[in-house]
Amino acid sequence: MNIDMIRAAAARLSGRARRTPLLSSPFLDGLAGRRLLLKAECLQHTGSFKFRGGWSAISALDPDIRSKGVIAYSSGNHAQGVAHAATLHGIPSVIVMPADAPQLKIANTRALGAEVVLYDRAGGEDRGAIGQAISQERGLTLIKPYDEPLVIAGQGTCGLEIAEQMAEAGIENAEVLVNCGGGGLTAGVALALEAEAPPLRVRPVEPERFDDTARSLISGQIERNESESGSICDAILTNGPGENTFPILQRLCGPGLVVTEDECLRAMALAFLRLKIVLEPGGAASLAAALFHGGDLQGDTVVAIATGGNVDPSMFTRALETLD
C-alpha cells in the first residue's frame, strides 16, 4: 500500500464518488469542548464510504475478468457499495450476508442489483468458505471488505478529501476519529493524511467488547474478538484487524478509543437534531468518541468520520428516544 495507489483510486473515482462535506454545529462544539467537524460519509452513494472501495476495486480489474462478475461478503455497507459499483459497471454481483443483518441493508443490497446469499453468522457458518465456493463455481472475483489493497486505496480517498478540506479551512492540526472494523478505512485515511497532512493524527474508534484494534495497538500483535456479532454497531464488527491493515495502523495511528452502545445511540440522536443527518450505530461511534471522550483527545480540533447511515427505523427510533 502506498499513496500512489490512493491517488490512482481517486482518479478512477472522479465523477463517481461524492465529495462529502465537513459539517459543524456550535452546540456540538460545546459538548465536545473543542471544534468538532463531522465528515458526512453517510451522504456518500449507498449511504456509506464503502462505495469508494467497491468502485476502486472493480474499476481496476482487467475487463475480461471483471465481465464475469464479482462476489463479496458483508453485513451490509460493503455489500451495498460493491453491488452498486457492479451494477454501474454492468456486471453481476453476489453478496454473502448474515441472516441477522439489518433488514434495510439486505433489502437495499438486492435493490442495487445483487444476488444475496444469506448465512447463519450466529450459528457459526463461515462466510469466507461460502464466498470462496461460489467464487470458484461461477468464476467471480472476490472483493474483500477491508483487507484488500485496492479497497483500502478507495477508502483512502476519503482521507485525501479531509486533507483538502482542512487546508481550505486553514486548520493544520487535529485528531481524526475513524470508525474501525477490519481497518480498511482507518488504514487508507492514515496513509492519505501521512502524505498530504502529516499533523493530522488518526485514532481508531470501536464499540465496547469489540475493541480488537485498540487491544492490538497496545499489544503490538493482532488480537481477536470472541465473536463477530452481539452489538448494535454491526457495521464495524470483525474478528480482528487485517493482515494488510494492521501494520499501517500500528505505524500511523494513535491509541484506539472505545465507546458504549448508549453513547452511539446518543450520538445518532444529536447528529439528527443538530446536523440534520441520519447515522447508524457503527457510523456514529467516532462522533460518540468526540462528544463523550474528550479527555482522551488532544488539541482544539477533532474530525469524526460519520461512516454510514443505513439504519432500520426501529433502531433510529431507539436512538431518538435518548433525547427524552
C-alpha positions as CSV (number, residue, x, y, z in Angstrom):
1,M,0.0,0.0,0.0
2,N,1.2,3.5,-0.8
3,I,-0.1,7.0,-1.6
4,D,0.2,6.4,-5.3
5,M,-2.5,3.7,-5.1
6,I,-4.8,6.1,-3.3
7,R,-4.2,8.8,-5.8
8,A,-4.9,6.4,-8.7
9,A,-8.1,5.3,-6.9
10,A,-9.1,9.0,-6.6
11,A,-8.7,9.4,-10.4
12,R,-10.9,6.3,-11.1
13,L,-13.5,7.7,-8.6
14,S,-13.5,11.1,-10.1
15,G,-17.1,11.9,-11.2
16,R,-18.3,8.8,-9.4
17,A,-17.9,9.3,-5.7
18,R,-19.3,12.3,-3.9
19,R,-17.0,14.8,-2.1
20,T,-18.8,14.6,1.2
21,P,-19.0,17.7,3.4
22,L,-17.4,18.6,6.7
23,L,-20.4,19.6,9.0
24,S,-20.3,21.6,12.2
25,S,-22.5,22.8,15.0
26,P,-21.7,25.3,17.8
27,F,-23.9,23.1,20.1
28,L,-21.8,20.0,19.4
29,D,-18.6,22.1,19.7
30,G,-19.7,23.0,23.2
31,L,-20.4,19.3,24.1
32,A,-17.1,18.2,22.7
33,G,-15.2,21.0,24.4
34,R,-13.4,21.8,21.1
35,R,-14.1,22.5,17.5
36,L,-15.8,19.4,16.1
37,L,-16.0,18.7,12.3
38,L,-18.1,15.7,11.0
39,K,-17.1,14.2,7.7
40,A,-20.5,13.0,6.4
41,E,-19.8,9.8,4.6
42,C,-23.3,8.8,5.4
43,L,-24.2,11.1,2.4
44,Q,-21.9,9.0,0.1
45,H,-23.6,6.8,-2.6
46,T,-25.3,3.8,-0.9
47,G,-25.2,5.6,2.4
48,S,-21.6,4.8,3.4
49,F,-17.9,5.2,2.5
50,K,-17.9,1.6,1.2
51,F,-18.8,2.7,-2.3
52,R,-15.3,4.2,-2.6
53,G,-13.6,0.9,-2.0
54,G,-16.1,-1.1,-4.1
55,W,-15.7,1.2,-7.1
56,S,-11.9,1.3,-6.7
57,A,-11.5,-2.5,-6.7
58,I,-14.0,-3.2,-9.5
59,S,-12.8,-0.5,-11.8
60,A,-9.2,-1.7,-11.5
61,L,-10.0,-5.2,-12.7
62,D,-9.0,-6.5,-16.1
63,P,-12.1,-6.0,-18.3
64,D,-12.3,-9.7,-19.2
65,I,-12.1,-10.8,-15.6
66,R,-14.5,-8.0,-14.5
67,S,-17.1,-9.0,-17.0
68,K,-17.6,-12.4,-15.3
69,G,-18.8,-10.6,-12.1
70,V,-17.8,-10.2,-8.5
71,I,-18.6,-11.5,-5.1
72,A,-18.3,-10.0,-1.6
73,Y,-19.3,-10.8,2.0
74,S,-20.6,-8.2,4.3
75,S,-23.1,-7.3,7.0
76,G,-24.4,-4.5,4.7
77,N,-22.4,-1.5,3.8
78,H,-19.7,-3.2,1.8
79,A,-22.4,-5.3,0.3
80,Q,-24.2,-2.2,-1.0
81,G,-21.1,-0.5,-2.1
82,V,-20.0,-3.4,-4.2
83,A,-23.5,-4.1,-5.5
84,H,-23.9,-0.6,-6.7
85,A,-20.4,-0.4,-8.3
86,A,-21.0,-3.7,-10.0
87,T,-24.4,-2.6,-11.4
88,L,-22.8,0.6,-12.7
89,H,-20.2,-1.4,-14.5
90,G,-22.9,-3.7,-16.0
91,I,-21.7,-6.9,-14.3
92,P,-23.3,-9.4,-12.0
93,S,-22.6,-9.4,-8.3
94,V,-23.3,-11.9,-5.5
95,I,-23.2,-10.8,-1.9
96,V,-23.0,-13.2,1.1
97,M,-24.7,-11.6,4.0
98,P,-25.5,-12.7,7.6
99,A,-29.2,-13.5,8.0
100,D,-29.2,-11.3,11.2
101,A,-28.0,-8.2,9.3
102,P,-30.3,-5.2,9.4
103,Q,-33.2,-5.9,7.0
104,L,-32.8,-2.5,5.4
105,K,-29.3,-3.4,4.4
106,I,-30.4,-6.7,2.9
107,A,-33.2,-5.1,1.0
108,N,-31.0,-2.3,-0.3
109,T,-28.4,-4.7,-1.5
110,R,-31.0,-6.6,-3.5
111,A,-32.4,-3.3,-4.8
112,L,-29.0,-2.3,-6.0
113,G,-28.9,-5.3,-8.3
114,A,-27.1,-8.0,-6.3
115,E,-28.0,-11.6,-5.7
116,V,-28.0,-12.0,-1.9
117,V,-26.9,-15.3,-0.3
118,L,-27.7,-15.4,3.5
119,Y,-25.7,-17.4,6.0
120,D,-26.1,-18.2,9.8
121,R,-23.5,-16.0,11.5
122,A,-24.7,-16.7,15.0
123,G,-24.7,-20.5,14.2
124,G,-21.0,-20.3,13.2
125,E,-21.3,-20.6,9.4
126,D,-18.1,-19.4,7.6
127,R,-18.9,-16.6,5.2
128,G,-15.4,-16.8,3.7
129,A,-15.9,-20.5,2.8
130,I,-19.3,-19.8,1.4
131,G,-17.9,-17.0,-0.7
132,Q,-14.9,-19.0,-1.9
133,A,-17.1,-21.9,-3.0
134,I,-19.4,-19.6,-5.1
135,S,-16.5,-17.7,-6.5
136,Q,-14.8,-20.9,-7.8
137,E,-18.1,-22.3,-9.1
138,R,-19.1,-19.2,-11.1
139,G,-15.7,-17.6,-11.9
140,L,-16.4,-14.5,-9.8
141,T,-13.7,-12.2,-8.4
142,L,-13.8,-11.8,-4.6
143,I,-13.8,-8.2,-3.4
144,K,-12.8,-8.4,0.3
145,P,-14.4,-5.9,2.7
146,Y,-11.2,-4.4,4.1
147,D,-8.0,-6.4,3.8
148,E,-7.6,-5.8,0.1
149,P,-5.2,-3.1,-1.2
150,L,-7.5,-1.8,-3.9
151,V,-10.3,-1.4,-1.4
152,I,-8.0,0.3,1.1
153,A,-6.9,2.6,-1.7
154,G,-10.5,3.6,-2.5
155,Q,-11.3,4.2,1.2
156,G,-8.1,6.3,1.4
157,T,-9.7,8.8,-1.0
158,C,-11.8,10.0,2.0
159,G,-8.5,11.0,3.6
160,L,-7.4,13.0,0.6
161,E,-10.7,14.9,0.8
162,I,-10.2,15.6,4.5
163,A,-6.7,16.9,3.9
164,E,-8.0,19.2,1.2
165,Q,-11.0,20.4,3.3
166,M,-8.9,21.1,6.3
167,A,-6.4,23.1,4.2
168,E,-9.3,25.1,2.8
169,A,-10.4,25.8,6.3
170,G,-6.9,26.8,7.4
171,I,-6.7,24.0,10.0
172,E,-3.3,22.4,10.4
173,N,-3.6,20.2,13.5
174,A,-6.4,17.8,14.5
175,E,-7.2,14.3,15.6
176,V,-9.2,12.3,13.0
177,L,-11.5,9.7,14.6
178,V,-12.4,6.8,12.3
179,N,-14.9,4.0,13.0
180,C,-12.8,0.9,12.8
181,G,-13.8,-2.7,11.9
182,G,-11.1,-4.5,10.0
183,G,-9.3,-1.2,9.4
184,G,-9.6,-0.6,5.7
185,L,-10.9,3.0,6.0
186,T,-8.7,3.7,9.0
187,A,-5.5,2.5,7.2
188,G,-6.4,4.3,3.9
189,V,-7.2,7.6,5.7
190,A,-4.0,7.3,7.7
191,L,-1.9,6.8,4.6
192,A,-3.5,9.7,2.8
193,L,-3.0,12.0,5.7
194,E,0.6,10.9,6.2
195,A,1.3,12.1,2.6
196,E,-1.0,15.2,2.5
197,A,-1.5,16.4,6.0
198,P,1.0,14.8,8.4
199,P,0.0,16.8,11.5
200,L,-3.5,15.2,11.4
201,R,-3.4,12.0,13.5
202,V,-5.8,9.1,13.1
203,R,-7.5,7.5,16.1
204,P,-9.5,4.2,15.6
205,V,-12.8,4.0,17.3
206,E,-14.6,0.8,18.2
207,P,-17.6,-0.4,20.3
208,E,-17.1,-1.9,23.7
209,R,-16.4,-5.7,23.7
210,F,-15.2,-5.4,20.1
211,D,-12.1,-3.4,20.6
212,D,-9.7,-5.7,18.8
213,T,-7.8,-2.9,17.1
214,A,-7.3,-0.9,20.4
215,R,-6.0,-4.0,22.1
216,S,-3.8,-4.9,19.1
217,L,-2.2,-1.5,19.1
218,I,-1.4,-2.0,22.8
219,S,0.0,-5.5,22.5
220,G,1.8,-5.0,19.2
221,Q,0.2,-8.0,17.6
222,I,-3.2,-8.8,16.1
223,E,-5.8,-9.5,18.8
224,R,-9.1,-11.3,18.0
225,N,-12.6,-10.8,19.3
226,E,-14.5,-13.8,20.7
227,S,-17.5,-13.1,18.4
228,E,-18.4,-11.1,15.3
229,S,-21.9,-10.4,16.4
230,G,-23.7,-9.1,19.5
231,S,-23.5,-5.4,19.2
232,I,-25.8,-2.8,17.6
233,C,-22.7,-1.5,15.8
234,D,-22.9,-4.2,13.2
235,A,-21.1,-2.2,10.5
236,I,-17.8,-2.3,12.4
237,L,-17.8,-5.8,13.9
238,T,-14.9,-8.0,12.7
239,N,-12.8,-10.8,14.2
240,G,-9.7,-8.6,14.2
241,P,-7.7,-6.1,12.1
242,G,-6.5,-7.3,8.8
243,E,-3.0,-8.6,7.9
244,N,-2.7,-5.8,5.4
245,T,-4.3,-3.1,7.5
246,F,-2.7,-3.7,10.9
247,P,0.9,-2.8,10.0
248,I,-0.4,0.5,8.7
249,L,-2.5,1.2,11.8
250,Q,0.5,0.2,14.0
251,R,2.8,2.7,12.3
252,L,0.5,5.6,11.8
253,C,-2.4,5.6,14.3
254,G,-2.7,6.9,17.9
255,P,-4.3,4.8,20.6
256,G,-7.7,3.4,20.0
257,L,-10.9,4.7,21.6
258,V,-13.8,2.6,22.8
259,V,-17.4,3.7,23.1
260,T,-20.6,2.2,24.5
261,E,-23.7,1.4,22.6
262,D,-25.6,4.0,24.6
263,E,-23.1,6.6,23.6
264,C,-23.5,5.7,19.9
265,L,-27.3,6.0,20.2
266,R,-27.0,9.4,21.8
267,A,-24.6,10.5,19.1
268,M,-27.1,9.4,16.5
269,A,-29.8,11.5,18.1
270,L,-27.5,14.5,18.4
271,A,-26.4,14.2,14.7
272,F,-30.0,14.2,13.6
273,L,-31.0,17.1,15.9
274,R,-28.0,19.4,15.3
275,L,-26.7,18.4,11.9
276,K,-29.9,17.0,10.3
277,I,-28.2,13.8,9.2
278,V,-29.1,10.1,9.8
279,L,-26.4,7.8,11.2
280,E,-26.4,4.1,12.0
281,P,-24.8,3.0,15.3
282,G,-21.5,1.9,13.9
283,G,-21.4,5.0,11.8
284,A,-21.8,7.2,14.9
285,A,-19.1,5.7,17.1
286,S,-16.5,8.3,16.1
287,L,-18.9,11.1,16.9
288,A,-19.6,9.4,20.2
289,A,-15.9,9.4,21.0
290,A,-15.6,13.1,20.1
291,L,-18.6,14.1,22.2
292,F,-18.2,11.9,25.3
293,H,-14.4,11.0,25.5
294,G,-12.9,14.4,25.1
295,G,-10.5,13.7,28.0
296,D,-8.8,11.1,25.8
297,L,-8.2,13.6,22.9
298,Q,-5.6,16.2,22.3
299,G,-5.8,19.6,20.6
300,D,-8.5,22.1,20.0
301,T,-10.0,20.4,16.8
302,V,-11.3,16.9,16.2
303,V,-12.6,15.4,12.9
304,A,-15.1,12.5,13.2
305,I,-15.8,10.4,10.1
306,A,-19.5,9.5,10.1
307,T,-19.1,6.3,8.1
308,G,-22.7,5.2,7.4
309,G,-26.4,6.0,7.7
310,N,-28.0,2.7,6.9
311,V,-30.2,2.2,9.9
312,D,-33.5,0.4,10.4
313,P,-36.4,2.7,11.5
314,S,-36.8,0.8,14.8
315,M,-33.1,1.4,15.7
316,F,-33.3,5.0,14.7
317,T,-36.4,5.4,16.9
318,R,-34.4,3.9,19.8
319,A,-31.7,6.5,19.2
320,L,-34.2,9.4,19.2
321,E,-35.7,8.2,22.5
322,T,-32.4,9.1,24.2
323,L,-33.3,12.7,23.7
324,D,-36.2,12.4,26.2
